[in-house]
């Protein structure tokens, strides 16, 4: 379950609706120096329950931040992420995502950039 970030990255980069805005500017935790905007940064938090049959059911909270110099663009990218990630269920990178639900949003402005935050709760089996 430690490498669930690979699945998040695969989902985000697998959507042309998302990559048409950010290309490959999708990063875990930190934006590298000299990255052009817009970009996406994601992180995860996890709680795991072990079952008797050897499967692991994990509850992930996935936070996805969209950083842009333009408010309308940040909203458009947020909508694309919502379209892909909300109610998502599939097997990605050997993780079976049972459900993914948007549970919170926030927006702010810092360093001449608009930041949209989307938080999803995901149930995952490995």
N, C-alpha and C positions, 0 to 999 in steps of 0.2 A: 504494500500500500504506500510505501515511501515514495515510489516513483509515479504516483498518480498525476503529477505535474506534466508528465509526457502526454498523458491522455488529454489534459486540458489544452496543451499546445497543439496537439493534432486536431482537436475539434476546431479551435480558433483559426488555425492556418488552413484547414480544409474547406473553409467557407470563402468563396469568391466575393460574397457580399461584404465580408470583413476585410479581406486582403486588398480589395480594390481601393480602400482608404489607407491602410497602414502597410501594405506590402508585407514584408517579413519583420516589421518593427513590433514584435510581440515577445515580451520578456518575462521571466519569473523574477519577482521581487524588486529588481533594480533596473533602471534605464541606463544603459552604457553612455559614457560621455560622447558628445557630438552626435547623438541620435537626432534625426530630424522628426518633427511632429507632423502628423499625429502618430501616436503609438499607444500600445496596450501593455499594461503590467498586471500580472496575476499572482495570487498567492492562495495557499490552501491551509486549512486547519482540519484535523481529523480526530474522530473518536471511533474506536474499533471494538466490536463484539465478536468473540470467537464462538463458533457453533460446534456441536458435538460431531458433526459430519465433516469437519475440516474446512468449511468455508468461513470466510471472514466477511461480515457485514459491517461496512464502515459508513459513518455519517461524515461527510465532508462539508465544510463551508468554504466556498470558492468566492474570493473577492477579485473582481476584475475592474481595473481603473482604466479609463480612456482619457488620454491627455491630448489636447488640441489647442491651437491658437484661436479657434473659431467655435463659437457656441453651437451654431447650427450643425456644423460638422460633427461635433462631439455627440449631439443628440442622434444624428443619423447613424453613427458608428454604434452607439448604445442600442439603438433599435435593431441593427443587424445582429449584434451579440444576443439580444433578447430573443430574436427570431430563431437563432440557432440553438441557444443553450437552454431556454425555458422549455420544460416538458420534454427534454432530451432523454431518450433511452435507446441505447445501443451498446455494442461491445467495441471498445477502443483500447488499443495497446494492452490487451488481455484483461481489461477491467470491464465488468458488466455494469453499466450505469442503469439503475432501475428507475430513477427519477431525478429530475433536476428542476427546482422551483425557485423563481425569483422571490426573495423574502425582504429585500431592502434596497433602497437606492439613496444616493446622496450626490450633491454637486457642490463644487467650490471653485474659487478662482485663486491662483497663486502663481507667482513668477511669470506673469503675462500669459498664463495658460488656464484654460477651462479644464476642470477635472470632474468627470462623471464616474461614480462608483456604483457598480452593480454587485449585489451579494446573492449568491445562490446556495441553497441547501441541496446536497446530492446524496443519494443512497447508492452505495457501490458494493458489488461482490467481487472478490478475487479468488 
